[in-house]
């Protein structure tokens, strides 16, 4: 469902979604002036689709849907609308892409703008779902979904970059312990960076901590590990790692900037 300036309620693109009677009681909850026009359009779209399974793809800040409190819950990349009005906080990861109609579509075969927009939505969902799987260490699933994104749009650059990183991880991760044993610095640096770029921070931390064990007076390793901890929200450990890097090499700029950013 597309809510845009030129097509505020999506009736032009999917009129079949607006043929049912309107639930006036539900819509009335959001008719006051405190709810902006876009949110009213969303509520109106819901009001004529009560009883359907509805999921909203998040392309705006999650707080946009706060006005539907009690009716929606996080569901992976989506917000799931719950008719009963008793939605709970949380929700498991959900790959809505599996339920897409025409999910075998290829953007290169489409000519109309509305069709291309739908293809873009498919590409985005597949790629972002792949990114979520990668962050959880489920790399095979991530590769599969990245491939689906590429099937829809062969020119999608983000998918190319993610796939390259995932291929490095799948190739090298099984050799992690052997690389540590052999002190294969280049291989470990490559793997640690790939983990970091994929969003799998736990793996990146493991690799950089291993590098520190191999060479505990290398300030760059301490600094890199500090950056990963900072990205993971652990500012206490990040601070300690940055300070250790500077105690080894006071002229290093990266840990200085890292400390300033905490």
Buried (B, 14 or more C-beta within 10 A) or exposed (E): BBBEEEBBBBBEBBEEBBEEEEBEEBBEBBEEEEBEEBBBBBBBBBBBBBEEEBBBBBEEEEEBBEBBEEBBBBBBBBBBBBBEEEBEEEBEEBBBBEEBEEBEBEBEEBEEEEBBBBBBBBBBBBBBBBBBBBBEBBBEBBBBBBEBBBBBBEEBEBBBEBBEBBBBBBEBBEBBEEBBEEEBBEBBBBBBBBBBBBBBBEBBBBBBBBBBEBEEEBBBBBBBBBBBBBBBEBEEBBBBBBBBBBEBBEEBEBBBEBBEEE
